[in-house]
Amino acid sequence: MTVAKIIEISSSSKKSFEDAIQVGIARAAESVNDIQGAWIQEQKVVVSKGKVVEYRVQMKLTFVLQSKSSSKKK
């Protein structure tokens, strides 16, 4: 049986929305194992002097919870 959990994170980038997504997932993967998918809830930009200076995303990440028996096998 597989059980998944969903967490919500936010991430930003000065390059693009795509980069903000990549950065957020990569950072989350440093402490969360087995990320299966992401749902991008919201996209925002920060504007300064009429120019976009930062791209921000709010996303939900889904990952599979490890059972006690599978963590002992590692």
C-alpha positions in Angstrom: 0.0 0.0 0.0 1.3 3.5 -0.9 0.5 6.5 1.2 1.4 10.0 -0.1 1.7 13.3 1.7 1.3 16.9 0.3 3.3 19.9 1.4 3.1 23.5 0.3 6.2 25.5 -0.5 7.0 28.8 -2.2 10.0 29.6 -4.3 11.4 32.5 -6.3 13.8 33.3 -9.1 15.1 36.3 -10.8 15.1 34.4 -14.1 11.7 32.9 -14.8 8.7 31.0 -13.4 10.2 27.7 -14.7 13.4 28.4 -12.8 11.5 29.2 -9.6 9.8 25.8 -10.0 13.1 24.0 -10.6 14.7 25.7 -7.6 11.9 25.0 -5.3 11.7 21.3 -6.2 15.4 20.9 -6.0 15.6 22.5 -2.6 12.7 20.4 -1.3 14.3 17.2 -2.6 17.3 17.9 -0.3 15.1 17.0 2.7 12.1 15.2 1.3 12.5 11.8 -0.5 10.5 10.4 -3.3 8.7 13.6 -4.6 6.2 12.4 -7.2 4.6 15.6 -8.5 4.0 19.3 -8.1 0.9 21.4 -8.5 1.6 25.0 -9.2 -1.1 26.9 -7.4 -0.1 30.5 -7.9 2.4 32.6 -9.9 3.3 36.2 -9.0 5.9 38.7 -10.1 7.6 41.4 -8.2 7.8 44.7 -10.1 10.3 47.5 -9.6 10.4 50.7 -11.7 8.1 49.1 -14.3 10.2 45.9 -14.7 9.7 42.4 -13.5 12.5 41.7 -11.0 11.4 38.4 -9.5 9.2 35.5 -10.3 7.4 33.7 -7.5 5.5 30.4 -7.4 3.4 28.8 -4.7 3.2 25.0 -5.2 2.1 21.8 -3.6 4.5 18.8 -3.7 3.3 15.2 -3.4 5.7 12.6 -2.0 5.4 9.0 -1.0 5.7 8.2 2.7 8.2 5.5 3.5 7.1 2.6 5.7 9.1 1.6 8.8 10.0 -1.7 7.2 11.3 -0.2 4.0 13.4 2.4 5.9 15.1 -0.4 7.8 16.2 -2.1 4.6 18.3 0.8 3.5 
